[in-house]
Structure formats: C-alpha cells, structure tokens
Amino acid sequence: MPKQVLVPPLGTTVDTVTLVSWYKQEGEAVRKGEPLFVIETDKANLDIESPANGTLRGVTASEGDEVKALSVIAYISEEGEVLPLVEEAPTKAGGVSAAPQLIIQPMKPVVKSDKTRRIFISPRARRLAEGNRVPIVEIKPSGPEGAIIERDVRLWLSEHTAAVEVTTAPEKAQHEPIAALPAGARAAERFVFTVEIDVTRMVAWRARLLANKLQPSYTSLVLYIAGRLLAASPLQCKTGVSLELAVAVPADESFRYVPIEQAGVLSMAKLTAFEQQASTTGSDSPEFQTDSGSLLAVLDVGGYELDTYSLTAQEPVCALLCLGRMRNQGDRMVAWLSLTADSAKIGNLQAAQFMRELVRLIENPELLLGI
C-alpha cells in the first residue's frame, strides 16, 4: 500500500507551513530516512525525511505553496502499487478519457460560527501579527483554503495604522495605536521541531523490561535515553549553562517540572522510581520544588491521547520534549516526537542536532551501549 507523505505538525498554534523545495522529483526513487522536502518554520528551514522506500508519486504541492499540517502532499509507492483516491478525469472531446488524476480532498474545519471557526494562519503571518498585537480574528484571509498569510496581516496593519493616525478626537479613538518594537528588538519566540518516529523497538524494549519485573513508563524510557545523550553531548543554553533533565507531571490545571539530578547516570529502575514519586508528591514538597532556570522537561502527551503539545510562553522551562500517542502503521508502531524551545536561550541548530540524535537512539535503543 502506498505510503502517505504528510506535512508534519509544528505545534498546536501552527496550521500551515510553506513548502520551500523538494529534494526529489516525482518519479524518482527515494529511501526511508533521507531528506525529501524542506518546510519553513518560524526561525529556520527544516528538512523532512522520507517515511518509506519507493518511488515519489502523486505530488500535489509545489515550491512556495502554503500547505496545511497533516495534509497529504505526495505518496511513496513500490512497483505495481496503485495510488489511493484516484478517479477518472472528465471525458475529453471525442470520447477519449483523460489520464487518471489524483484527487485529494484536504480536511476543512467545521465552521460553527464566525466567532468559533478555526483559523488557519501561516508561521510568518502569526509572527507578524503577534509582534504587532494584531487581533487575528479581524484579519481577512486570502491564502489557500482560507488561510491567513503575511500580506493579509500587512494589509490590516496599513489600514488600521492609517485609521489611528487620522483619528485625533479623543471620543473617536476606539483603539490604542499599534506599538512598534524598538530598532533591533525582537519579541520572545519559541521554535518547534516535530518528527514522526518509529517506536517499534522501544515498545519491544519496554515489554522486555516489564517481563523482568521493572515497571518503566514510556516517559521513563525517553528520560533514560535523553539523559544518556545529554551526558555524552551536553545541550547548552546561550548563557553557557548546560540543560538539566526534568520530568513533567500533572499539577492542578497545568504541569510542574521536576528536575532530576545526575539523570545521565541513573539506572532505569531509579529513574522509574523518581518519576513515580514525583507524580504522587505534592507540589509544595521541598524535595520536588521546580527549578526552571535551565530545564529540558519530558512529557508523554500520548497518555492524554494527544500527538503534540507546544510549550507556551507562560511555562517556565527552557525546552519541552513531548512523545505523542502511539499507533499501528502496518508492521510497525509510530508516534510524533516534538521539541519546543525558547529561541532566546537555545540555538536552533544545536537543538536540531540534539533532536536528530535523540530520534536515532529512540528508534535504535541498542545504540545506547555505544555512548
């Protein structure tokens, strides 16, 4: 069965991304794990890997297009496989049918009302809107599938800035002027890396541990892998301080982040015991007070039936690593892995390199023996 090529989600607030370029052309052979196409994120371009071996077919997105997260933009098929959702095109003059065309219906949000409709906005547009305090619900979209793009925000700014400037009577001034950022200043930003990973071997690894009377959760496994990786290759903040590992546990209506001392040398049994104790100990316990200065927290959002969860500006940790819900995909298990980080504290390139190595270890836990 052909494998879908999906646009990866980059967090709960990003609905569309820009396709920068394809590394492969339709009809070319591709290998699983090699870069397939590039998308534009808020801070950098991100390579997306091929999900399977085969031939690239059914490409529906071109360079420069804005595409929705989780939409199908191509397929990878093996010889003899037929692409799904193929229908005959309308008959040409003379009774000759045109060549079959791939018809893909993108998912559209259910519009309940103007106030509750889901809003699609590109990363550049969202960054511009938030930086200038523009109410997104007031912007008229002109992008693909009703998405708000950068020019829509700039049009809103030009119209409303002019309106504020000519409104001099106090009784007519209904809105505050748009405050411009000082020269060289940048609003605080967070970037998100998201990738679909193969967790088949990690699931089997946990099953073996459970058979040997250890009770690790998937959070414990990711903590163990990330701890070993950080011990071998520390991930440093821009201040020069190395990130420390933490576990995210429920607390009232949000999460709290409990640091783990010397996580890189703890055994699986000790990590599991620590996580269980942190989850059941009150947030006012001095033993588990959160130190948010330079923490990389791990959260299993799959337990909440979620695929991703983005770190918000109100949460205190530098970075949050989330493992999404696991699902069967043929003969393997897959899940989304996402890393949200504060760009003012962590460099994008360093975080991307850490993410790449972490994915390699999660997909191949036996490699831990070599670090």
C-alpha positions in Angstrom: 0.0 0.0 0.0 1.5 3.4 -0.9 2.8 5.5 2.0 1.4 8.9 2.5 3.8 11.9 2.7 2.4 14.2 5.3 3.2 17.7 6.3 4.4 17.4 9.9 2.6 19.4 12.6 4.7 22.1 14.2 2.7 22.7 17.3 -0.9 23.4 18.3 -0.8 27.0 17.1 0.6 26.4 13.6 -1.9 25.3 11.0 0.0 25.9 7.8 3.7 26.0 6.7 5.5 27.0 3.5 6.9 24.2 1.3 10.4 25.6 0.4 11.6 22.9 -2.0 11.6 19.2 -2.9 14.8 17.2 -2.8 13.3 14.6 -5.2 11.2 14.9 -8.3 8.1 12.9 -9.0 9.1 9.5 -10.4 12.4 9.4 -8.6 13.4 6.7 -6.2 13.6 7.6 -2.5 14.9 5.9 0.6 13.5 6.0 4.1 15.2 8.5 6.3 16.8 10.6 3.5 15.7 14.3 3.2 12.6 14.5 1.0 11.5 18.2 1.2 12.0 21.4 3.1 9.5 23.4 5.0 9.9 26.9 6.5 9.5 27.2 10.3 9.3 30.4 12.3 13.1 30.5 12.7 14.7 28.2 10.2 14.1 25.8 7.3 13.5 22.2 8.4 14.3 19.1 6.4 11.6 16.4 6.4 12.7 12.9 5.8 11.1 10.2 3.6 8.8 7.9 5.6 9.5 4.9 3.3 11.4 3.4 0.4 9.9 3.5 -3.0 9.1 6.0 -5.8 7.8 9.5 -5.2 4.4 9.9 -6.9 1.2 11.9 -6.7 2.9 15.2 -5.7 0.2 17.9 -5.1 2.3 20.7 -3.6 4.8 22.9 -5.4 7.7 25.0 -4.1 6.4 28.2 -2.4 2.9 26.7 -1.6 1.4 27.1 1.9 0.3 23.7 3.0 -1.7 22.5 6.0 -0.2 20.4 8.8 -1.0 16.7 8.4 -2.2 17.2 4.8 -1.1 14.6 2.2 1.2 16.2 -0.4 2.5 13.1 -2.1 2.8 9.3 -1.9 5.7 6.9 -1.9 4.8 3.6 -3.6 6.5 0.4 -4.7 6.3 -1.1 -8.2 2.8 -2.1 -9.1 1.0 -0.3 -6.3 -1.9 1.9 -7.2 -2.4 5.3 -5.6 -5.5 5.7 -3.4 -8.3 8.2 -4.2 -7.7 8.0 -8.0 -10.7 8.9 -10.1 -11.2 9.3 -13.8 -11.0 12.9 -15.1 -13.9 14.2 -17.2 -14.1 12.8 -20.7 -12.3 14.8 -23.4 -13.9 15.8 -26.7 -14.2 12.8 -29.0 -15.0 10.3 -26.2 -11.4 9.8 -25.1 -10.9 9.8 -21.3 -8.1 11.9 -19.9 -5.4 10.4 -17.9 -6.4 9.5 -14.3 -5.9 12.3 -11.8 -5.1 12.1 -8.2 -7.9 13.9 -6.3 -7.1 14.6 -2.6 -9.6 16.4 -0.5 -7.9 18.3 2.3 -9.7 18.3 5.6 -11.5 21.6 6.3 -12.5 22.9 9.7 -16.2 22.7 10.6 -17.4 26.2 10.7 -19.8 26.7 13.6 -20.0 30.5 13.6 -17.8 33.5 12.8 -16.7 33.6 16.5 -15.9 29.9 16.9 -14.4 29.0 13.5 -10.9 27.5 13.4 -8.4 30.0 12.0 -5.6 28.8 9.7 -2.5 31.1 9.7 1.0 30.7 8.3 4.0 30.9 10.7 5.2 34.2 9.2 1.8 35.7 9.4 1.4 34.6 13.0 4.8 36.0 14.0 4.0 39.4 12.4 0.5 39.5 13.9 1.7 38.7 17.5 4.6 41.1 17.2 2.3 43.9 16.4 -0.6 42.9 18.6 -3.0 42.4 15.7 -6.3 40.6 16.6 -6.2 37.5 14.3 -10.0 37.2 14.2 -10.2 40.6 12.4 -7.8 39.7 9.6 -9.4 38.9 6.2 -7.7 35.7 4.8 -6.6 35.4 1.2 -4.4 32.3 1.3 -5.0 28.8 0.2 -8.1 27.1 1.8 -8.9 30.4 3.7 -5.6 30.7 5.5 -4.2 34.0 6.7 -0.8 34.8 5.1 1.7 37.5 5.7 0.3 40.0 3.1 -3.1 39.8 4.9 -1.5 40.9 8.2 0.4 43.7 6.4 -2.8 44.9 4.8 -4.6 45.0 8.2 -1.7 47.0 9.6 -1.7 49.5 6.8 -5.4 50.1 7.1 -5.7 50.3 10.8 -2.5 52.3 11.4 -3.8 54.9 9.0 -7.1 55.0 10.8 -5.4 55.6 14.2 -3.3 58.4 12.8 -6.2 60.4 11.4 -8.4 59.9 14.4 -7.5 62.9 16.6 -10.7 63.5 18.6 -10.5 61.6 22.0 -14.1 60.5 21.7 -13.4 58.8 18.4 -10.3 56.9 19.4 -11.6 53.4 19.9 -8.3 51.5 19.7 -4.8 52.1 21.1 -2.1 52.8 18.5 0.0 49.9 17.4 3.2 50.0 19.3 6.3 49.5 17.2 9.2 47.5 18.6 12.5 49.4 19.1 15.1 49.0 16.4 16.9 45.7 16.7 14.4 44.4 19.3 12.7 41.0 18.9 9.7 39.6 20.6 10.3 36.4 22.6 9.9 33.4 20.3 9.8 29.7 20.7 10.5 27.2 17.9 9.1 23.7 17.5 10.7 20.7 15.8 8.3 17.8 15.2 9.0 14.4 13.5 7.2 11.1 13.2 9.4 8.3 14.6 9.4 4.5 14.6 8.9 3.4 18.2 8.7 -0.4 17.4 12.0 -1.2 19.1 11.3 1.0 22.1 7.9 -0.7 22.6 9.7 -4.1 22.5 12.4 -2.9 24.8 9.7 -1.9 27.4 8.0 -5.2 27.1 11.3 -7.0 27.9 11.7 -4.7 31.0 8.2 -5.4 32.2 8.9 -9.1 31.8 11.9 -8.6 34.1 9.7 -7.0 36.8 10.7 -3.4 36.0 7.8 -1.0 35.6 9.1 1.8 33.4 6.7 4.1 31.6 7.4 5.5 28.2 8.3 8.7 29.9 11.0 6.8 31.9 12.4 5.3 28.7 12.7 8.7 27.0 14.2 10.2 30.2 16.7 7.4 30.2 17.7 7.9 26.5 17.7 11.7 26.8 19.8 11.6 30.0 22.4 9.4 28.4 22.5 11.7 25.3 22.9 14.9 27.4 25.6 13.3 29.5 27.6 12.4 26.3 26.8 15.6 24.4 25.5 18.4 26.7 22.9 20.8 25.3 23.9 24.2 26.4 21.9 27.4 26.8 23.2 30.6 25.1 24.4 31.6 28.5 26.8 28.6 28.6 24.8 26.7 31.2 24.1 23.1 30.3 20.5 21.9 30.3 19.3 19.6 33.0 16.7 17.0 32.6 13.3 17.2 34.2 10.1 15.3 34.2 6.7 17.0 33.6 4.0 15.8 36.0 0.3 16.9 36.4 -0.3 19.7 38.8 -3.8 21.3 39.3 -4.8 22.6 35.8 -1.3 22.5 34.3 2.1 20.8 34.7 5.0 21.2 37.0 8.6 20.4 36.0 10.7 18.4 38.5 14.5 18.4 37.9 16.4 15.2 38.0 19.9 15.4 39.5 22.5 13.4 37.6 19.9 12.0 35.3 22.6 10.7 32.9 24.0 8.2 35.4 20.8 6.9 37.0 19.6 3.4 36.2 16.3 2.6 34.6 15.0 1.4 38.0 16.0 4.7 39.8 14.5 6.9 37.0 11.3 4.9 37.1 11.1 5.3 40.9 11.8 9.0 40.7 9.1 9.6 38.1 6.5 7.7 40.1 7.4 9.6 43.3 7.4 13.0 41.6 3.9 12.2 40.1 2.4 11.4 43.5 4.2 14.0 45.7 2.5 17.3 46.3 3.8 20.4 44.6 4.5 22.0 47.9 7.1 19.4 48.9 10.6 20.9 49.2 12.0 17.7 47.8 10.5 18.3 44.4 10.5 22.0 44.0 10.8 23.1 40.4 14.0 24.9 39.3 13.1 26.3 35.9 16.4 28.0 35.1 17.8 25.6 32.5 15.5 22.6 32.3 14.6 20.3 29.4 11.4 18.6 30.5 10.0 15.3 29.2 6.2 14.8 28.8 4.3 11.8 27.5 1.2 13.5 25.9 0.2 10.2 24.4 -1.3 9.4 27.8 -3.7 12.2 27.1 -4.5 10.9 23.6 -2.5 13.8 22.0 0.1 13.8 19.3 1.9 17.1 20.2 1.9 19.8 22.8 3.7 23.1 22.4 5.3 24.9 25.2 3.5 28.2 26.0 5.1 31.5 26.9 3.8 31.2 30.4 5.5 27.9 31.2 8.9 28.3 32.9 11.1 25.6 31.4 13.6 26.3 28.6 12.6 23.3 26.5 9.9 20.7 26.4 10.2 17.3 24.8 6.9 15.5 24.1 6.1 12.0 23.0 2.8 11.6 21.3 0.3 8.7 21.2 1.5 5.5 19.6 -0.4 3.9 16.7 -0.1 0.9 14.5 1.2 1.6 11.0 1.4 -1.7 9.1 4.1 -3.9 10.8 5.5 -1.0 13.0 4.5 1.4 15.7 4.9 5.1 15.1 4.5 8.3 17.2 5.1 12.0 16.9 8.1 13.5 18.8 8.2 17.2 19.3 10.7 19.6 20.9 9.7 23.2 21.8 12.4 25.5 23.0 13.0 29.2 23.8 15.0 30.7 21.0 16.4 33.3 23.3 18.1 30.6 25.4 18.8 27.7 23.0 20.2 27.8 19.4 18.0 26.3 16.7 20.9 24.4 15.1 22.1 22.9 18.4 18.5 21.8 19.2 18.0 20.3 15.8 21.2 18.3 16.1 20.1 17.1 19.6 16.7 16.1 18.2 18.2 14.2 15.3 20.5 12.1 17.6 17.6 11.5 20.0 15.4 10.2 17.3 18.2 7.8 16.2 18.5 6.4 19.7 14.8 6.1 20.3 14.4 4.2 17.0 17.5 2.1 17.8 17.8 1.7 21.6 20.7 -0.8 21.3 22.9 2.1 20.2 22.8 3.3 23.9 25.5 0.8 24.5 27.9 2.9 22.4 27.5 6.2 24.3 
